């Protein structure tokens, strides 16, 4: 038996377990302790558990920006909440063959946080956009983050409507849903993230009934108290409708004040490594989440 044949079982073990080792090490580096992955107690441990053991196709649907549009329309019985989708490209070379609008957002179907924004203040540079698209299409978001839901998603480039251009005060609201019920709401102005220099965007956390929660998530600064949103009841209804089929998901919605637009469904908020202040909130934040037994 050759050496390569003898090493096959080792290669298979590394292939199957290296992502888990990487994620556990990342948690230890972030929090200074080895996570309890079989009986998770904190919110971050439960996210890590989900990353390691939850292999339902539903998670892939949530992460896939094209597939989730169909899911949202099906669950709500309408596509009105979705942004307008102008084009879908399978390759970078396809971009520019048909006219593009002057205002749009370009993003990959198979990743998160990668995007190019064209707000009409600069002309669309097709070559620049193609270079960004080629880079995205050659990347595996799973390889970068080890987030399983992104592993097998179709690679494509989406050209979408720019939702907040004409409404600079629009607020991005994240609804943390546990077993189909909103537990917490995190708010922040999406434009503040891109225009602020030298400081983090201001955010607040509220309960389902819009009572401010004394917790700081990550390094974002605290904001002044916000009045109860006029569309809060409708946003809660939408978030809970979209989260009914899973034990946890974060539903991101844009509050445009006169209407609501869908952002995304997030399986693994903060990749399971966010700092809570005070730190005790890491446990209380996820106390309503009873993680199903999914060890493979």
C-alpha positions, 0 to 999 in steps of 0.5 A: 500500500502506497504512502498516498493511499495510507494518508487518504483517511487523514486527508478525509479527516482534515477535510471534514474537521478543519472547518470545525477546528478553525471555527472553535479556534476563532471563538477561543481567540475572540472570547478567551475560552473554548466554546461549549459546542454540545450544550451552548449557552451564550448567543455566540456559542449557539451561532457556532453550533448552528454553523457546525451542525445545522445542515438544512437546505433552508439555510442555503435558501436564506443565504442565496440572494436569488432563492430567498426572493422566491421564498419571501414572496411565497411566505408573504404572498406578495413580492411588493417588499422586494427590491427591483432586480434589474439583471443577473449575470453568470460571468463578468463579461456579460456586464455591460452588454445591455444598458445599466441604470445610472443608480443601482447596487451590484453584489454577488449572489453567493456572498455577504458584504461584497457590493458596489454602489452607484448613486448617480454621482459618478458614471458607471465604469464597466471595466471597474465593475467587471473587475469586481464581479470577476473577483467575486465570482472567483471567490468562495465565501465559505472558504473565507468564513467557513459558513456552511450555508454559502458552500454550494450557492450558485455564483452570479452577479445581481444588479439591484435597486438602490433602496435608500438613495432618496431616503437618507434617513432610512433605517436598517432594522434587524429582527432577531427571531427565535422560534418564529418570534421577534426577541430583539430589534437592532437599528442603525442608519445604513448610510452612516456606515459608508459616510462616517469617518473615524467612528462607528455608526450609532445603533440601539437595541429594543425589545419586541415592544420597543423598550430600549435594551441596555446592551451594546453590540460590538463597537457601534456607538449608542444612539439617542432614543428613537420614537416607536416606528410607525410601521413597527407592527407590520415589520414585526409581522413580516419578520415573524412570518419569514422566521416561522420555519426555523429556530433562529434567523435574523430578518433585516428590513429597511424602514423607509417610513412610508413602506418596508423593503426586505434586506436579507435573512441572516443565518449567522449574525456577526459570524458568532464572534460579536462582543456584547457589553456588558458581557453577561448579555451574550447569554441573556441575548440568546436565552429564548433560543432553544437550540435543537439537537442536530449533531451529525 
